[in-house]
């Protein structure tokens, strides 16, 4: 089964390239849909895992940390990528694991 987030890579690359040079340089969690953040928390927690949200020191990327799904791992989403698209993929990935 392919990860929905991996399937989104070409679309994220297109978005990243389109946003290059537009002044988007800092990750801002307020730009993410609150509903998608809540759905991501619910989907990850239903798998008995934990999720943490943050950003890199330079604020150039969002950081999502998943704990409890094997080894803890961080995923980095550039500020120029679509955070809502990433969250949608994360939700779908964790929901498909439950099915």
N, C-alpha and C positions, 0 to 999 in steps of 0.2 A: 504494500500500500504506500503510495507516494504521499509525502507530507503536503498539506495544502499550502503551507508557507513556502515550500520549495517550488511548488507549481506557480506561485505568485512572483517568483524571482524576476522573470522577464518584464512583468508589469511594473514591479518596483524599480527596475533599472530604467524603464522608460520614464517613469515619474521623476526619478532622481535626475536624469539627464535634462528633462524639461524644466526642472527647478534650478538647475545649475546657473549661477550668476543672477538669480532673482532677489537676492538679499536674505533668503532663508538660510540661516547659519546656525541657529540655536534651537535645540529641542525644547518644546514647550508642551507639557502634559495637558494644559488647558485647551490645546487644539484637538485633543482626543475626545471622542464621544464618551460621555459619562456612562451611558447605557452599555456601550461595548466594554468599558473597563469593568463594570459590574458583572456582565455576562462572562468575561474572561475569568474573573475571580471565582464565580460559581462553577464554571466548567472545570477549572483546575482543581478546586477544592473537592469537587465530587469524586475526583480520582485519588483523593487522600494525599494531595500534594499541596505545596504552598507556592504563592507567587509574590514577588516583590517588584516594585516599580522604582526606577531611578533614572539617572542620566550620567553621562561621562563627566569628568572634571571640567573639560572645556565646553560642556553643554552642547557639543556637536552631534550627540546621538542619544536616543532613548536607550535604557537598559531594562530588560525584563529578565528576572532571575526565577528559575523554576527549581524547587527543592522537593525531593521526595519521589522523583521519577528516575531512579538510578542515582548517578552522581549529580550533584547540583550543577547547573549550567546557566550561563548568561547568554542572552541574545541581544545583539546590538542592532538598532534600527536608526539609520541616519536621519538627521533632521529633515533632509530633502526627500525622504521617502514618506509614503502615506501610512501614518500610524494606525488609522482606522482599518485599512486593508490588512495590515499585519495582525491586528487584534481579531479581525474576522477569521483569518486563517488559523490563529491560535485556538480560538473557540471551536472551530470546525474540527481541528486536529484532536483536541481533547474530547469532544463529543463523539467522534468516530471511534475512539478507543473504548468508549463506554458501550457502544452498540455490539 
